[in-house]
Amino acid sequence: MGKTTPRNSKWMRTYNRSLILRLIRLHQPVSRVELAKATNLTKPTISNIVNELKEEGLVNERELGVSSGGRRPIMLELAASDRFVIGIDATQRKLHGVVTNIHGELLDEAWHDERFDTNEEFIDAIVTLYIQLAGKTSGDVIGLGVSVHGMVEAGAGVVLFAPRFHLHDIPLKRELEARLKQHVFVENDVRTLALGELYFGEAIGIDEFFYVYAGYGIGGAYVHGGELIDGEHHIAGEIGHMRIMLEGPICSCGNRGCLEAVAGERAILNEARELYDLTLDGMRDAVGTNPDVQKLYERAGEYVGIATLNMIHLLNPSRILLGGPLFNYAPQVVTNIQERVAQTALTMDARQTDIRVVPWNANHGALGAAALITNQLFGEIQ
């Protein structure tokens, strides 16, 4: 992680506070002495920040730790009982929302499945679901995270284009904050999944990795220095629109031969329907027993493997995470990707890139959206 230069004492205190919160979350229960050793901060500085966090209800003290010869240390852990986060996955017309504590643990959930066709109706649907979820909490909601499929300008919280809804230029953050009087963060759906892994999953303690999502569509996200990389025009990591075939099928973006157009489950389903009368769920169920469907998934996995290898050569991340239905329903695809990288990556070190599949289920989109708020609570200032 790159070094930072303190600009003033207020900035330094904010940095130290974020760092201590992150370490408590990663290593709880942890003592003040352990925090001092990990941060090189003085004991008085640690104590002042911890006392501040206790007063704010973010940190609790628990039973004494194991003595190393002197007094047994008092251990610190996050207090999650009275602060809540709401995450809403707005990637399908049936919106899914969750309530979590600041550990990222799922406490409750709800859905909104009424149709929306305009920007205003879309915003209204999210407001309705938020109010329903907030009513399920017994403490303070500290923020709302919203995950949206498509192009998102995360800083401003504007959805530039949501292709599944055919909506453009939605000022989501501004409108939701005005209506709900709440902190709101908006992000692309795949980047929220990567963020969920960074704070709650396989990337805890890893400050550089590339996340590949493969399901009905395909997307990617790049985390460097513990932060999501957005890019100049908010399309960094869009592996799904990497062109794999010059004259391939038309993609939803309008180009031909994109990875999503040849390897996404939508593409697999279109080919499977030439042989069988299948729904998406039926195709997923058939992949373990139907050799024709299995071959289609395996071929899709070959394309994903090529794209993954390209990302290793382009970014050289320390870890690749594979998440989504494609990997869940066809686990042999993961093995094929690992073997391709092990055999054909440019150097011996690159061939040993840590590639692993991460658990995925229908809750992960909304949980990733909730992590947008946790990111603000725990994220280090760069």
C-alpha positions, 0 to 999 in steps of 0.5 A: 500500500502506498505511503501517505504524507500527513497534511495536518494534524486533523488529517493525521488523526482521521487517518489513525482513527480509520486505521485503528478501526480497521485493525480492530475489525480484522483482529478482534478481540485485540488489546491496546498494546497489540494496536500500538505494536501494529501501528507504531502509534504511542500508547496515549494516542491509541488510548485517546482514539479508543476512548473516542470510539467507545464514546461513539458506541463503535468499540466495546471492551470485553473480558480480560485477555491472556497475561504475558506476565503482568496485568491481563490486557483488556480486549477491544471489539467492535460494538455492532448491536446498536448501529445498522447499515442498509444495502439495496441491490438494484440490479434487477427489477425486483429490488433486494434489500438487507439490514446488517450490523457493522460486522456485515452480518445479515440481520433482515431482508426485504424485496420490492417487486413493483414495476418502474419505468422512469428515473422517478419511479426507480428512486421511489422504489428504493425509498419505499424499500429503505423505509421498510427495512429501516422499520426492522431495525432497533437502533441507528441506521448509519447509511444506505448503500445502493448497488446498480448494474451499469455505468456509475459515477460513484463519487457523485452517486449518478447512474450514468446508464442502467441497461437492464432498466433502460434508464439514464443519468439518475442522480441517485445519491442526491435525491435519496439523501434529500428524501431520506436525510441519510448518508448514501453511497452508490456503486456499480454492482460488481464493484460492490461485490468486490468491496464485500470480499474486501471487508467481509470475505476472501480479500480481508487483509489483501490490498490488491486483487481482481474480482471476476463476476460471471453469471447472466452477465460478466463484470470485473473490479480491480482493488489496488491499495485497498481501494476500488479503482474507478478509472477516468471514465468509470469503466475500470475493470469492465472485463465483460466488455473485453473483445474476445472474438472480432466477429462474435455475437452482438453484445448488449453494449453494441460491440461484437464478440465481448466476453459477456456476449460469448461466455455469459449465461445469457449467451449460454442459454441462447445456445442451449435453447437451440437444443432444449426448452430451458429456463435459466434456472433449468439450465443451471440445474442441468449443467451437472447431468446434461453433457451438452449443457456442460460443454457449453459451460466449459467452453464459456469457462475457456473464454473467461480463462483467457480474459483472466490470463489477460488481466494477470498480464495487464495488472499482475494482481496478487489474487484473482477472485472468481464469484457468481453463478457460472462458477457455482453451478459449473465448478470445473470451470474454476479448475480449467481457469487455474490450469490455464494460468498455471500453464500459460502465464508469462512468468513462473511467479505469474503462473502461481497467482492465487486464484480462488472461487468465492461463495456466492448467493442471491444475498451477495449483491445487497450485502456488497451494497451494505459494504459501501457504508462499511467502507466509509467507516473502516476505509483508510484515507489514501 
